[in-house]
């Protein structure tokens, strides 16, 4: 009798070549899923294919602003994951086009295909936010739940890990600058979450182990102020730098100038976001809508940062740490 081989399920991951996306793709590949990575430039997404076996991961072209390309990327999939988001606007890549219209396009494609959906949002998503980023993230969540009521939505705090755009950015600045800015005085609180933990949460939702129709807030085990995070980063890279508080009005002026750059270090919209704490809510904790509630033990910055920030030390991995 001929044995019938079961074909692994196919998961379409929008934004799968990005920082978080690569970790999500790896987590899914390890579980045996076939992964279709939907990106605007598949010719630049070759980095994802070595994350799985030969032929297991396939980049395809899709643009959230072009609906037919979204439908094509979802065709034949068993589950859809949307990780697409932007930190600043550029050209036609506006917050509304990507995080609101794009989120609805993916949700409608998933509904038409009759498959599950996992959507990545962010802590700070709020329809009443002063930030366009926060408002469009909330609009995206609303569109997703209206279209696919059983969808799973994750709101992570600042995500850290290899190639992140937070600790790596400030560690790079610390290489050349004698001082680091503390926007608004550095008192804003964050709850950094490891990218591997976020990827595991996404993979579990694809596995069907996470209750849908809910918004989960993902944070690490520790809450720290911006100043405390800079101090921890400097300790890891063994550099001493002056931490200079920057009042909000000065930060806004600086952001007005920096925001004109093609890849700005800071924008006025980001300054608005930094005025509010970026931590998991008490309601989410009480209702189990957190990483521990999903059975995932979050990893801390002090356990992970030395593993990838060592390259910013004066002599890299060969630096002999100075005594405090």
Secondary structure as GFF3:
##gff-version 3
##sequence-region A 1 324
A	DSSP	beta_strand	10	14	.	.	.	ID=ss1
A	DSSP	alpha_helix	19	30	.	.	.	ID=ss2
A	DSSP	beta_strand	34	39	.	.	.	ID=ss3
A	DSSP	three_ten_helix	42	44	.	.	.	ID=ss4
A	DSSP	three_ten_helix	46	51	.	.	.	ID=ss5
A	DSSP	beta_strand	57	61	.	.	.	ID=ss6
A	DSSP	alpha_helix	67	74	.	.	.	ID=ss7
A	DSSP	beta_strand	79	82	.	.	.	ID=ss8
A	DSSP	alpha_helix	95	95	.	.	.	ID=ss9
A	DSSP	pi_helix	96	101	.	.	.	ID=ss10
A	DSSP	alpha_helix	102	113	.	.	.	ID=ss11
A	DSSP	beta_strand	116	120	.	.	.	ID=ss12
A	DSSP	alpha_helix	132	147	.	.	.	ID=ss13
A	DSSP	beta_strand	152	156	.	.	.	ID=ss14
A	DSSP	beta_strand	159	160	.	.	.	ID=ss15
A	DSSP	alpha_helix	167	176	.	.	.	ID=ss16
A	DSSP	beta_strand	179	183	.	.	.	ID=ss17
A	DSSP	beta_strand	189	190	.	.	.	ID=ss18
A	DSSP	beta_strand	193	194	.	.	.	ID=ss19
A	DSSP	alpha_helix	195	207	.	.	.	ID=ss20
A	DSSP	beta_strand	214	218	.	.	.	ID=ss21
A	DSSP	beta_strand	224	225	.	.	.	ID=ss22
A	DSSP	alpha_helix	226	237	.	.	.	ID=ss23
A	DSSP	beta_strand	242	246	.	.	.	ID=ss24
A	DSSP	alpha_helix	248	258	.	.	.	ID=ss25
A	DSSP	alpha_helix	268	274	.	.	.	ID=ss26
A	DSSP	alpha_helix	282	286	.	.	.	ID=ss27
A	DSSP	three_ten_helix	292	294	.	.	.	ID=ss28
A	DSSP	alpha_helix	301	304	.	.	.	ID=ss29
A	DSSP	alpha_helix	306	309	.	.	.	ID=ss30
A	DSSP	three_ten_helix	310	312	.	.	.	ID=ss31
A	DSSP	three_ten_helix	316	318	.	.	.	ID=ss32
###
